[in-house]
């Protein structure tokens, strides 16, 4: 079973989402990715956040919630703090193309309901939190 981590970074009424265009589909996800064999979920989310957003993040030691789906088990953390200049990092920067794009964006939390956020269970949980 694949395990992954995602982080909720909320600041001044906005949430950081990755705007994706892939396989002719447009959607949003939280920053994050797969947990490597030698990592804990907490160390994975720190690494993945840096890779995808260039931000250094500290998170609560336990996930806020988990979602299990056909792709595996996903742990969702809430950022306690973050710093750095927001920009796409590697390896996503290297894979970025018109057919497979990544764009970190601050989105007003009031707009969450109108966005295609994946997985759909995440959108429901976000709407219940913000």
N, C-alpha and C positions, 0 to 999 in steps of 0.2 A: 504494500500500500504506500503510495506517494504521500509524503508529509510536506506541508508548506506553511509559510508564515506571511502575515499581512499586518500593516501598521496603520492605525487611525491617527493622523496628525491634524489636530484642529486648532486654529488660531484666528482670533478676531472674527468669529462667525463664518469661517471658511474651512473647508476640509481639503486636504491634498489628495488628488486623484491622478491616476495615469490615464490619459486619453489615448485609446488604442484604435488603430485602423489595421485590421488583419483579415485576410481572406475575404475581402469586400464587405467586412462588417465593421461597424463603429460601436465602441462601448467604452466603459470606464471600469477601472479596477483600483484597488488600494495598492500602494507600493508594497513589494514583497516578492517572494519566490520560494524555491525549494530549499529544504533543510539538507545540508550535506552530511555525510556519514559521521563525521567527527564533531558535529555541532549540536548544541542544545537549541531549542526554539528561540530562546532569548538572544544568543550570539548570532543565530541566523538572521534574525530581523534587523539587528544592528548592521550586519554586513550587507544584506539585501537593500536596506534603505539607502546606505551610502552608494551602492552600485547604481541604483535607479534614480536617485534624486540629488546626490552629492551632499546630503544632509547627515550630520551626526545626530543620532537620536538616543535618548535614554527612555526605557519603557518600564512599566511595572513588571515585576518578575513572573507574574502569572498571566496567562491570556485572559482577556475579558470574556471571550466565548470561543467556541469551536463550531465549525460547519463540516459535516461529512457529506460527500457527494460521490458521483461516479469517478471523479478524478483523484479522490483521496481524502485525507484529513487536513483541514486548514485551521491554523491557530491565529486568532486576531488579537493584537496587542494595542493598547492605548499609549501614545507617547506622553511621557511626563514633561519632556523638554526636547528642544531641537535647536541646532544652529548650523550655519553654513550658507552658501550661496546655492539657491535652487537651480539645478541644471541636470540634464540627462547624463548619466555616467555610463561607464562600460560594465558589462558587455552589451547593454542595450544600444549604446551609441554606435557600436560597430555593426549591429544588426539592423539599425534604423534604415528604412527605405520607404519609397512611396507605397509599396505593397504591405509593409509591416512597420508601422510607425508607433513611436512612444512619445508622449508629450506630458510631462508633469505639469499640472495646473491647479491653482487654488480656485475652488468652486464654492460659491455661496451655499451654505447648508440648506437654504430655502429652495434651491433648485434641484435637490436630490431626487425628489418625486418625479421630475420630468426627464431624468437621465436613464439611459440603458446601463445600469450598474450590474456587473457580474461578480459572483453568482447572484441570482435573484434573491436568495435567502439573506444575503448581505444587505441588499437594499432595504428589505423589511426591518432588519436589525438597526440599520443606520437611522431610518425614519423614526424608530422608537426611542433613539438616544438623543437626537438633536432637535 
